[in-house]
Amino acid sequence: MIRHGTSVKVLAAPATVTANGNGTAVDVSKYESLVLLHAVAAVTAGNNTIKLQHSDDGSTEWTDVANAAFPALDATTKEASLLFNSDRFKKFVRVVDTVSGTTPSGVRSVVLVGVTKESQ
């Protein structure tokens, strides 16, 4: 059952990833309680390890979010989910891609599903 006020926030839109990189800042301050983080990838070569970083202002002092790293996604493992307490996030989060392998390539996306505060 989906609770009233549940919404999906795109943290990283579907994109081809061939090198390490940082995503853009996404404001997640309106989410509360437990959220589902879900990553999907269609990796054609190598693998992609995705983690989240957070920041108070969305532009400086990015730090890793503890326990918010997905297992490596590759040609076999195409999706992964994490259940996470959004109260542990600072105001902004971003996706960090780390790729490995010979000529790594794949399309990935990351979404957050949770309940917004104003829906209470």
N, C-alpha and C positions, 0 to 999 in steps of 0.2 A: 504494500500500500504506500502511495506517495502522500506525504503530509502536506497540508496547505502551506504555501510559502516556499516549497522546495523549488530550487532553480539550478540551472546549469551555467557555469562560468567557464569560458574557454581560457585556459592558461597558455596554450600553445596551439594555434590553428594548424591544420594539416599542412606540412611543408616537407620538402625534400631536404634531408640532412646528410651532408657528405664530410663535414668537419666539425670539430668542437665549437661550441658557441653558446652564448647567453641569450635568452629570450627577453622580451620586453616586460616591464613592470606591470602587474595587474593588481588593482586594489581589491583585497579580499576582506576588508574590515567589516562588511555588512553581514558576513556569515558567522553563525554561532554553533557551538556544540560540535558534534561529530560530522565530518564531511567525508565523502568518498572521492579519492583522487584516482583517475583512471587514465592509463596510457595505452595507446594502440599504435602499432607500427607494422609496416610492410617492408621489412628489411630484405634487400636483395643481395647484399654483400657485407660482411663484417657484422658488428653489433653496435647498439646504441644503449648506453647507460644514462638514464635520466634521473636528475635529482632536482630538488627545489632549494632555492635560496630565498631569504627574506630581508627586508630593509624597512626602516621607519619612514624614509622619504621617497623611496622608489628610484633613487639615483646614486646614492653613495652608501658605503659600508654594508655591502651585501655579505651575509654569512649563511652557511649551510643550515638548513632546518634539520635538527636531529631526527633521525629515523624516517626521513622523507626522501629516500632513494629507492627507485624501482629496480628490480632485478634486470640484468641486461636483456634487451629485446633483440632477437635475431630471426633468422629464417624459420626457426622452430618455435620459439616463444614470441608470440605476436601481440600479447596484451598482458597487462598487470594492473592490479588495483591495490590501493592502500587505504585503510580507514584511519582517520587522523582527527585529533581534537583541534579545531580551528582557533581556539583560544591561545594556542602556542605560536600562532603566526604573528609577525609584526604586520603593519598595515599593507605592505606590498609583498608579493611573491613573484618569482620568475623561474622559468624552466632553464636548466643547464644541461646541454647535450655533451656527452663525451663518447666519441666514436672510436672504434678500433678495428683492426683488420686491414687487409690489402684492399685499397680503393673502396672504403665503406660507403654504402648508399642505402637510403631507405626513406620512406615517408612516415612521419609520426605526428600524433596529436595528443594533447593532454587536457583533460577537463576536470573540473571540480563540481561535485553535486552536493548541495547542502541546503539548509534552511536559513533564510535571511532574517535578520533581527526585526525588521519592521513588519514582518508577517505575523508577529505575535499579537 
